[in-house]
Each structure stands twice: as structure tokens, then as C-alpha cells.
């Protein structure tokens, strides 16, 4: 029996079988307008929020991006959800332009899509992560 009616929304067909991480990464990146380090630097100057999700050992070893909000990956959604009870002061709107930064640009893609699922429609990530930022000679503090 067909229960659909005009205007009804049907869910997209689910993928059959497991998806490997490489395929998943390719899929989520299709949803993002990923940006390069110099674009991220300019975006930050225009009010974008850079969010460093690297773990403490990497931050201690390699330094920080001045002005970036440091949020461990396991706290990201809690701290960036503008409606959340544990949000950071910077999480002011679903229209916030967020650039997620990990060490090399892999985990940040998955994290940015997770933020988009919370309604942060301008969330994206940095191609190459912190290492690309540093290689471009952009500001780093220790």
C-alpha cells in the first residue's frame, strides 16, 4: 500500500552495507566549501570563528593560532550549538561562520559536517589543517 501523498517527503535510500572512512570522508566533503589557510586567515579577519579541535599534546608541541577558540573534539557540538546549555560565549548564532581546524584536515571535515547537522550552515574546515596553516607562514603562538 502506497502511503505517500502529494507533497510528502520520503527519506533518501540508505546505503547498503558498511562504508569505509575514506568513502565517508569523500561524501561529507561534498557538503563543505572547504577553505585554504590564507582564506581562513582572511575569513577570521572578517569575523569567522576559527575553532582548533586538536588535542593538547599537538597544541603544546606545535603552538596555537592566535584568536582561535580551542575546543577539544569531544566537546565541539556541546560548545558550538547556539541553543545548547553548555555553549561557548562565541556560539551566538546558527549563521556563525565556523572554520574547524584539526592537525591535517581530516577530522575537521567530519566535525564541520556534524556542526552543520546542528544548523550551523556556514561551518566548514581548513584544508590541510594546522600543519598547512603553519606551512603558509601564518601566525602561530607558543
N, C-alpha and C positions, 0 to 999 in steps of 0.2 A: 504494500500500500504506500503510495507516494504522499508524504505528509508535507511536502513543500508547497508553498503558495507564492503567488507573485510578490516580489519584494523580500522574500525570505532569504536569509543569509545561510549558506552552507559552509561548513568548515572545509579547508583545503584537505585533500587526501594526505594521509600520513605516509611518511616514507616507510617502506617495508625493510625490515632488517636494521642492524646496527649501523651507525655512521661513525667513521673514524674521525679523529681530531683534525686531520688535515682537511677533510671534506667539510667538517663543521666550520672550521676557520674560514674556508673559502666562502661558504654560504653566508656567514654573519658579516663578512667584509663587504658583501654585495649591498648590505643595508647602510653602510657607512660612507661618508665622504671623508676619508682619512686625509690627514694633513702632514706635510713635511715640517721639519724643525723650524725653518725660518718663517713659514706660515703660522706656526703655533706661537712663535715669539711675537709676531705682529698681531695675532688674534688676542694674545694676553694684553698687549698694549691697548687694544680696543675693548677690553672688558671681559674677555673669555676667562674662565676659571681653569687653570692647569691643575690637574689632580694627579699626584705621584702616588702610585699604589705599590711601589717596590717595598720589599721587606727591609727592616732596619739594617741588616748586615750590608746590603748593597748601598743603602744611603750613606752609611758610615764609611764604606770603602771609597765610593765614587763622588760623594757630595750631593748637594741639593740644587734644584732650580729655584733661584730667588723668587719669592712670591707664590710658589706653588703650594697648594694645600696638600699636606701629607695625610693620606688615609690608607691604612692597610687594606688589602684586597677583601678580606673577610668582613670588613665593616662598611665597604663602599656604598651599598644600596641603603643601609641604615642612615648613613651620614649625608647622602646626597638627595634623598627623597624630600622634596619641599613639604610634603604632607606628613612626614614621619616625626614621631615623638623624639627621636634621637638625632635629628638633623643638625648639621653644622650651620653656623651662622651664615655662611656663604650660600647655602641652599635656599635661595629666595624665590625661585620661580621654575616652572617647567620649561620656560623659554630660555633658561640659562644656557649659554654656550659653554659646554664642558669638553675639555680635551684630556682624556685619560692617558697617563704615561706609565708604562712599565719599564723593564730593563731593555728589552729588544723589540717590543712592538707586537707581541703575540697575545699575552694575557690581557693586554689593554683592549684588544679588539673584542674579545668575549665580554669584558667588563662594560665597554661602551654600549654594546647591544643590550645588556642587562639594564643599564640606565634608561635606554630608550623604551624598554618594556614598562618602566615606571612612569613614562610620559615625558622624560627629558629628551624631547625630539631633536635637539641640536647636539646631543652627545656624540662624540667621535673619539678617535685616538690618534696618537703620534706614530707615524711610520718610522720604524727603527728604534723607537723608544728613547730612553735616556741616553743610550750609547750613541745614537745618531745626533741627538741634541749636542752632546759633548764634542763629538767629532766635527760638528759645524762651527765649533768655537763659540757657541752661545754661552751666556753667563751661567756659572756654576759656583756655588759657595761651599766651603768645607767647614 
